[in-house]
Amino acid sequence: MKKLLVLGGGTAGTIVVNKLARKLPKDSWEITIVDQDSQHIYQPGLLLLPFGTYEPKQLVKKRQSYFPRNVNFISARVERINPEDKKVYLEDSRILDYDYLVIASGTTPRPDQTPGMNDPRLWYKSVFDFYTLEGSIALRNALKEFTGGRLIVHISEMPIKCPVAPLEFIFLANAYFKKRGIREKVELVYVTPLEGAFTKPVSSQALGEMLDQRMITLEPDFVIEHIDVETKTLVSMDEREIPFDLLVTIPVNMGADFVARSGLGDELNYIPVSKRTFLSENFDSIFVLGDASNIPASKAGSVAHFAIDLFAENFVEYVQGKPMKHDFDGHANCFIESGDRKALLIDFNYDVEPLTGKFPIPVIGPLSLLKESYLNHLGKLAFRWIYWNILLKGRYLPIPSLMSMAGKVQVSIMEKEKQDAHN
């Protein structure tokens, strides 16, 4: 009996056990999944909870209800991995052995990595995150009580989980304060370590223009050094200072601590793998999926979904001693809430930045790429049902795993500037 051990029961871990439980012979494979708790959170909903779109109970379900019946679930924390002996040591002293290991332990916000950020005088009083359920609930209450002043949305360091979420938050905050009739009393500032609003040039320009249209100040190239607790000020490495009344921050994101204890990761605890097959660069029995790897793609649920569609096919070939024939291209797509019941949709991969066009059916759509629409907003809301009922269960979703160029229009920054000037 061969043993497949999966560490992490989040999006990637849950999808992969559902897919492989159907593909691997039940009489010759034992599949076990390990996670530290039994609470599965719909993470895209954490962005919308502070604005009243969801209640916490709509975003949380039991992990084990999404695992196949023939998969063993162990609720425990991982202490470390010994890849040479193919053993995983749990904090409760249990030892699990494996033939193949899939690490899908994700990434988490680490406010402790920035001096002053999680100081109890500020944390969840005037400094908040929304990447955790606790932080999102606390931020909802803070927004209700906020009557004016400077609100900063701040990114500490890249990469982060769902890199468009900070932009979505500040667009939604703009609409939220307009609805409350106090927008003129609120100064909105977007602070990022990037050169512009986003990582890809054309989409960065488009999103930067959206910030301008909403009178949101962009502070680029801001690499935080610390937060001055006494003056409530962000201080950068080059000694720039930005004071705030309310700070919505995305702390440094890091992989699991057991990765560091096992000597498997980089300085942020992400594990080096092939960006095409997810096989560890150092161990031929270890694969890394989702946010836990160092692949140069967005740390987003769509990447995990597209990647695992291909990985499941590759894994079956790999364990049979055959070459892995399916190369992942870094495909990602993300809805970007822009406020006032509108959203954009972007679709891109390792080599191709977001383009204009229609999705998922070329020319027809019905969703527009890189363009605000009410339909895109509905798509964002509909995705919660898709997530719980199709995606997590590893069921077929009629969207290609590899990015398609059909129906897309490639526009350079220079061409876009000419179009904007003409319009």
C-alpha positions as CSV (number, residue, x, y, z in Angstrom):
1,M,0.0,0.0,0.0
2,K,1.5,3.3,-1.1
3,K,1.1,6.3,1.2
4,L,0.3,9.9,0.0
5,L,0.6,12.5,2.7
6,V,-0.8,16.0,2.2
7,L,0.1,18.8,4.6
8,G,-2.5,21.5,4.6
9,G,-6.3,21.3,4.2
10,G,-6.9,24.7,2.6
11,T,-7.9,25.4,-1.0
12,A,-5.0,23.5,-2.7
13,G,-4.9,20.6,-0.2
14,T,-8.6,20.0,-0.4
15,I,-8.8,20.1,-4.2
16,V,-5.8,17.8,-4.6
17,V,-7.2,15.1,-2.3
18,N,-10.5,15.2,-4.0
19,K,-9.0,14.8,-7.4
20,L,-6.4,12.1,-6.5
21,A,-8.9,10.1,-4.4
22,R,-10.8,9.5,-7.7
23,K,-7.7,8.9,-9.8
24,L,-5.6,6.6,-7.6
25,P,-6.6,3.0,-7.0
26,K,-8.3,2.7,-3.6
27,D,-6.9,-0.8,-3.0
28,S,-3.3,0.3,-3.4
29,W,-3.2,3.9,-2.1
30,E,-3.7,5.4,1.4
31,I,-4.3,9.2,1.4
32,T,-3.9,11.2,4.6
33,I,-4.3,15.0,5.0
34,V,-3.0,17.0,8.0
35,D,-4.1,20.4,9.2
36,Q,-3.9,22.2,12.5
37,D,-7.6,22.8,12.8
38,S,-11.0,21.9,11.3
39,Q,-12.0,25.4,10.2
40,H,-12.0,26.1,6.4
41,I,-12.4,29.8,5.6
42,Y,-13.6,31.2,2.3
43,Q,-10.7,33.7,2.1
44,P,-12.1,35.9,-0.8
45,G,-15.0,36.7,1.5
46,L,-12.7,38.3,4.1
47,L,-12.3,41.3,1.8
48,L,-16.0,41.9,1.6
49,L,-16.9,41.1,5.3
50,P,-15.8,44.6,6.6
51,F,-18.3,46.2,4.2
52,G,-21.3,44.1,5.3
53,T,-21.5,41.9,2.2
54,Y,-21.1,38.7,4.3
55,E,-21.5,37.6,7.8
56,P,-18.7,35.4,9.4
57,K,-20.9,32.3,9.4
58,Q,-21.2,32.5,5.6
59,L,-17.4,32.1,5.2
60,V,-16.6,29.2,7.5
61,K,-17.3,25.5,7.1
62,K,-15.8,22.3,8.6
63,R,-12.8,21.0,6.6
64,Q,-13.6,17.4,7.0
65,S,-16.9,17.8,5.3
66,Y,-15.0,18.5,2.0
67,F,-12.6,15.5,2.2
68,P,-13.5,12.2,0.5
69,R,-14.6,9.4,2.8
70,N,-11.6,7.3,1.9
71,V,-9.2,10.0,3.0
72,N,-7.8,10.1,6.5
73,F,-7.8,13.5,8.3
74,I,-5.5,14.3,11.1
75,S,-5.9,17.5,13.1
76,A,-2.5,18.4,14.4
77,R,0.4,20.9,13.9
78,V,3.5,19.8,11.9
79,E,6.8,20.1,13.8
80,R,9.1,19.3,10.9
81,I,9.7,17.1,7.9
82,N,12.7,14.7,7.4
83,P,12.7,14.3,3.6
84,E,15.7,11.9,3.6
85,D,13.7,9.4,5.8
86,K,10.3,10.3,4.3
87,K,8.9,11.1,7.7
88,V,6.7,14.0,9.1
89,Y,6.9,14.7,12.8
90,L,3.8,16.2,14.4
91,E,3.9,18.5,17.5
92,D,1.9,15.8,19.4
93,S,4.9,13.4,19.0
94,R,3.2,11.3,16.3
95,I,5.4,10.4,13.3
96,L,3.9,9.9,9.8
97,D,5.7,8.2,7.0
98,Y,5.0,8.6,3.3
99,D,6.0,7.5,-0.2
100,Y,4.9,10.8,-1.7
101,L,4.4,14.1,0.1
102,V,2.4,17.1,-1.1
103,I,3.0,20.3,0.9
104,A,0.0,22.7,0.6
105,S,0.5,24.6,3.8
106,G,-0.2,28.0,2.3
107,T,1.0,31.4,3.5
108,T,-0.1,33.6,6.4
109,P,0.2,37.3,7.4
110,R,3.0,37.9,9.9
111,P,2.6,41.4,11.6
112,D,5.4,40.4,14.0
113,Q,7.9,40.8,11.1
114,T,7.5,44.6,11.1
115,P,8.5,46.5,14.2
116,G,5.5,48.3,15.8
117,M,2.9,46.7,13.6
118,N,1.4,44.4,16.1
119,D,2.0,46.6,19.1
120,P,-1.0,46.1,21.4
121,R,-1.5,49.8,21.6
122,L,-2.3,49.9,17.9
123,W,-3.2,46.3,16.7
124,Y,-6.9,46.0,16.1
125,K,-7.4,49.5,17.5
126,S,-6.1,51.7,14.7
127,V,-4.1,49.1,12.7
128,F,-5.9,46.2,11.1
129,D,-5.5,43.4,8.6
130,F,-8.3,41.7,6.6
131,Y,-6.5,38.5,5.7
132,T,-7.7,36.7,8.9
133,L,-11.2,36.2,10.1
134,E,-10.4,37.9,13.4
135,G,-8.9,40.9,11.6
136,S,-11.7,41.3,9.1
137,I,-14.4,41.3,11.9
138,A,-12.4,43.9,13.9
139,L,-12.0,46.0,10.8
140,R,-15.7,45.9,10.1
141,N,-16.4,47.4,13.5
142,A,-13.6,50.1,13.1
143,L,-15.0,51.2,9.7
144,K,-18.5,51.7,11.2
145,E,-17.0,54.0,13.8
146,F,-14.6,55.9,11.4
147,T,-16.0,59.4,10.8
148,G,-13.0,61.0,9.0
149,G,-9.3,61.3,8.7
150,R,-6.5,59.6,6.8
151,L,-7.1,55.9,5.9
152,I,-4.1,54.1,4.5
153,V,-4.1,50.8,2.7
154,H,-0.6,49.5,2.9
155,I,1.4,46.5,1.5
156,S,4.5,45.5,3.5
157,E,6.3,43.3,1.0
158,M,5.6,41.1,-2.0
159,P,4.6,38.4,-2.6
160,I,1.2,38.4,-0.8
161,K,-1.8,36.2,-1.0
162,C,-4.3,37.6,-3.6
163,P,-2.2,40.6,-4.8
164,V,-5.2,42.5,-6.1
165,A,-7.1,42.4,-2.7
166,P,-5.5,45.6,-1.3
167,L,-6.6,47.5,-4.4
168,E,-10.1,46.1,-4.1
169,F,-10.2,47.2,-0.5
170,I,-9.4,50.8,-1.2
171,F,-11.9,50.9,-4.1
172,L,-14.6,49.5,-1.8
173,A,-13.6,51.9,0.9
174,N,-14.1,54.8,-1.5
175,A,-17.6,53.6,-2.4
176,Y,-18.4,52.8,1.3
177,F,-17.6,56.3,2.5
178,K,-19.5,57.9,-0.4
179,K,-22.5,55.9,0.5
180,R,-22.2,57.1,4.1
181,G,-21.9,60.7,2.9
182,I,-18.5,61.3,4.5
183,R,-16.1,60.7,1.5
184,E,-14.9,64.3,1.5
185,K,-13.9,63.9,5.2
186,V,-11.7,60.8,4.4
187,E,-8.2,61.0,2.8
188,L,-7.5,57.6,1.1
189,V,-3.8,56.7,0.5
190,Y,-2.5,53.5,-1.2
191,V,1.0,52.7,-0.1
192,T,2.9,50.0,-1.9
193,P,6.5,48.7,-2.3
194,L,5.8,48.4,-6.1
195,E,6.7,51.0,-8.7
196,G,3.0,51.4,-9.5
197,A,-0.5,50.2,-8.6
198,F,0.2,46.6,-9.7
199,T,2.9,44.2,-10.9
200,K,2.1,44.1,-14.7
201,P,2.7,47.3,-16.7
202,V,-0.6,47.6,-18.6
203,S,-2.8,46.6,-15.7
204,S,-0.7,48.7,-13.4
205,Q,-1.4,51.8,-15.5
206,A,-5.1,51.0,-15.8
207,L,-5.5,50.5,-12.1
208,G,-3.4,53.6,-11.3
209,E,-5.8,55.6,-13.4
210,M,-8.7,54.2,-11.4
211,L,-7.0,55.4,-8.2
212,D,-6.6,58.9,-9.8
213,Q,-10.3,59.0,-10.8
214,R,-11.3,58.2,-7.2
215,M,-8.9,60.8,-5.8
216,I,-6.9,58.1,-4.0
217,T,-3.2,59.0,-3.5
218,L,-0.7,56.5,-4.6
219,E,2.6,56.2,-2.7
220,P,4.8,53.8,-4.6
221,D,8.3,52.4,-3.8
222,F,7.5,52.5,-0.1
223,V,9.5,49.8,1.7
224,I,8.5,49.8,5.3
225,E,11.1,49.9,8.1
226,H,8.8,50.3,11.1
227,I,5.6,51.8,12.5
228,D,6.1,54.6,15.0
229,V,3.6,53.7,17.7
230,E,3.6,57.0,19.4
231,T,2.9,59.1,16.3
232,K,0.9,56.5,14.3
233,T,3.3,56.9,11.4
234,L,4.6,54.5,8.7
235,V,8.3,54.9,8.3
236,S,10.1,53.6,5.2
237,M,13.7,52.4,4.7
238,D,14.5,55.7,3.0
239,E,13.0,57.6,6.0
240,R,9.8,58.7,4.4
241,E,7.0,59.1,6.8
242,I,3.3,58.7,6.3
243,P,1.0,59.4,9.3
244,F,-2.4,57.7,9.6
245,D,-5.6,57.7,11.6
246,L,-6.7,54.2,10.4
247,L,-4.2,51.8,8.9
248,V,-5.4,48.7,6.9
249,T,-2.2,46.8,6.3
250,I,-1.1,43.6,4.6
251,P,1.7,42.3,6.7
252,V,4.6,40.3,5.4
253,N,3.3,37.0,4.1
254,M,5.3,33.9,5.0
255,G,5.0,30.2,4.5
256,A,4.6,27.7,7.4
257,D,7.2,27.8,10.2
258,F,7.7,24.0,9.9
259,V,9.2,24.6,6.4
260,A,12.0,26.6,8.0
261,R,12.5,24.0,10.8
262,S,12.8,21.4,8.0
263,G,15.4,23.4,6.0
264,L,13.2,23.3,2.9
265,G,12.4,26.9,2.2
266,D,13.8,30.3,1.3
267,E,13.9,33.4,3.6
268,L,10.1,33.6,3.5
269,N,9.5,29.9,4.0
270,Y,8.5,29.3,0.4
271,I,9.7,26.0,-1.1
272,P,11.7,26.0,-4.4
273,V,10.0,23.8,-7.0
274,S,9.7,23.5,-10.8
275,K,7.2,26.2,-11.9
276,R,5.9,23.8,-14.5
277,T,5.4,20.6,-12.5
278,F,5.6,21.6,-8.8
279,L,8.2,18.9,-8.1
280,S,10.7,19.9,-5.4
281,E,14.0,21.0,-6.7
282,N,15.7,18.9,-4.1
283,F,13.6,15.8,-3.4
284,D,11.9,13.6,-5.9
285,S,9.1,12.5,-3.5
286,I,7.9,16.0,-2.6
287,F,5.5,18.2,-4.5
288,V,4.4,21.7,-3.4
289,L,1.1,23.2,-4.4
290,G,-0.7,26.5,-3.8
291,D,0.8,29.4,-1.9
292,A,3.5,27.3,-0.2
293,S,5.7,27.2,-3.3
294,N,8.1,29.8,-4.7
295,I,6.6,29.8,-8.3
296,P,6.5,33.3,-9.8
297,A,2.7,33.3,-10.0
298,S,0.0,35.0,-8.0
299,K,-0.7,33.4,-4.6
300,A,-4.4,33.1,-5.4
301,G,-7.0,30.3,-5.4
302,S,-7.4,30.4,-9.2
303,V,-3.7,29.5,-9.6
304,A,-4.2,26.5,-7.2
305,H,-7.2,25.4,-9.2
306,F,-5.6,25.6,-12.6
307,A,-2.3,24.1,-11.4
308,I,-4.0,21.1,-9.7
309,D,-6.0,20.2,-12.8
310,L,-2.6,19.6,-14.5
311,F,-0.8,18.3,-11.4
312,A,-3.3,15.5,-10.9
313,E,-2.7,14.2,-14.4
314,N,1.1,14.5,-13.9
315,F,1.1,12.8,-10.5
316,V,-0.6,9.7,-11.9
317,E,2.0,9.5,-14.7
318,Y,4.9,10.2,-12.3
319,V,4.1,7.4,-9.8
320,Q,3.9,5.0,-12.8
321,G,7.4,6.0,-13.8
322,K,6.3,8.0,-16.8
323,P,7.3,11.5,-17.8
324,M,5.0,14.3,-16.6
325,K,3.6,15.7,-19.9
326,H,1.5,18.7,-18.6
327,D,3.4,21.9,-18.0
328,F,1.7,24.7,-16.0
329,D,1.9,28.2,-17.5
330,G,1.2,30.2,-14.4
331,H,-2.5,30.9,-15.4
332,A,-4.4,33.1,-13.0
333,N,-7.6,35.1,-13.2
334,C,-9.0,37.4,-10.6
335,F,-12.1,39.6,-10.1
336,I,-11.2,43.1,-8.9
337,E,-14.0,44.7,-7.0
338,S,-14.0,48.4,-7.9
339,G,-17.0,49.7,-5.8
340,D,-20.5,50.8,-6.7
341,R,-21.4,47.1,-7.6
342,K,-18.8,46.9,-10.4
343,A,-15.7,44.8,-10.8
344,L,-12.9,44.1,-13.3
345,L,-11.6,40.7,-14.4
346,I,-8.0,40.0,-15.2
347,D,-6.6,36.9,-16.9
348,F,-2.8,36.3,-17.2
349,N,0.1,33.9,-16.8
350,Y,3.8,33.7,-16.3
351,D,4.5,35.3,-19.7
352,V,1.4,37.3,-20.7
353,E,0.1,40.2,-18.7
354,P,-3.6,41.0,-18.3
355,L,-5.2,41.8,-21.7
356,T,-8.6,43.2,-22.8
357,G,-11.2,40.9,-24.4
358,K,-14.0,38.6,-23.3
359,F,-14.0,35.7,-20.9
360,P,-14.6,32.7,-20.6
361,I,-15.9,32.4,-24.2
362,P,-13.9,34.3,-26.7
363,V,-15.7,37.3,-28.3
364,I,-19.0,36.3,-26.5
365,G,-17.9,36.5,-22.9
366,P,-20.2,37.4,-21.1
367,L,-17.4,38.8,-18.8
368,S,-15.2,41.7,-19.9
369,L,-11.5,41.7,-19.2
370,L,-9.8,44.8,-17.8
371,K,-13.1,46.7,-17.9
372,E,-15.5,47.5,-15.0
373,S,-18.9,46.0,-15.3
374,Y,-21.9,44.9,-13.1
375,L,-21.6,41.4,-14.6
376,N,-18.1,41.0,-13.2
377,H,-19.4,42.1,-9.8
378,L,-22.0,39.4,-10.0
379,G,-19.3,36.9,-11.0
380,K,-17.3,37.8,-7.9
381,L,-20.4,37.1,-5.7
382,A,-21.3,33.9,-7.5
383,F,-17.9,32.5,-7.0
384,R,-18.6,31.7,-3.4
385,W,-21.2,29.1,-4.4
386,I,-18.8,27.8,-7.1
387,Y,-16.0,27.5,-4.5
388,W,-18.0,25.5,-1.9
389,N,-19.8,23.3,-4.4
390,I,-17.5,22.8,-7.4
391,L,-14.0,24.0,-6.9
392,L,-13.2,22.5,-3.5
393,K,-14.7,19.2,-4.4
394,G,-12.5,18.9,-7.4
395,R,-15.4,18.8,-9.8
396,Y,-15.1,19.9,-13.5
397,L,-15.2,23.6,-14.1
398,P,-15.4,24.5,-17.8
399,I,-12.5,27.0,-17.8
400,P,-9.2,25.9,-19.5
401,S,-6.3,25.3,-17.1
402,L,-3.8,26.9,-19.5
403,M,-4.4,30.5,-20.5
404,S,-6.0,31.0,-23.9
405,M,-5.2,33.9,-26.1
406,A,-8.5,33.5,-28.1
407,G,-10.6,36.6,-28.0
408,K,-8.0,38.7,-26.2
409,V,-6.5,41.9,-27.5
410,Q,-2.8,42.8,-26.7
411,V,-2.4,46.5,-26.2
412,S,1.0,48.1,-25.3
413,I,1.2,51.0,-22.8
414,M,2.0,53.3,-25.7
415,E,-1.0,52.2,-27.6
416,K,-3.2,52.5,-24.6
417,E,-2.0,56.1,-24.0
418,K,-2.8,56.9,-27.6
419,Q,-6.3,55.4,-27.2
420,D,-6.9,57.3,-24.0
421,A,-5.8,60.6,-25.7
422,H,-8.1,59.9,-28.6
423,N,-11.1,59.2,-26.3
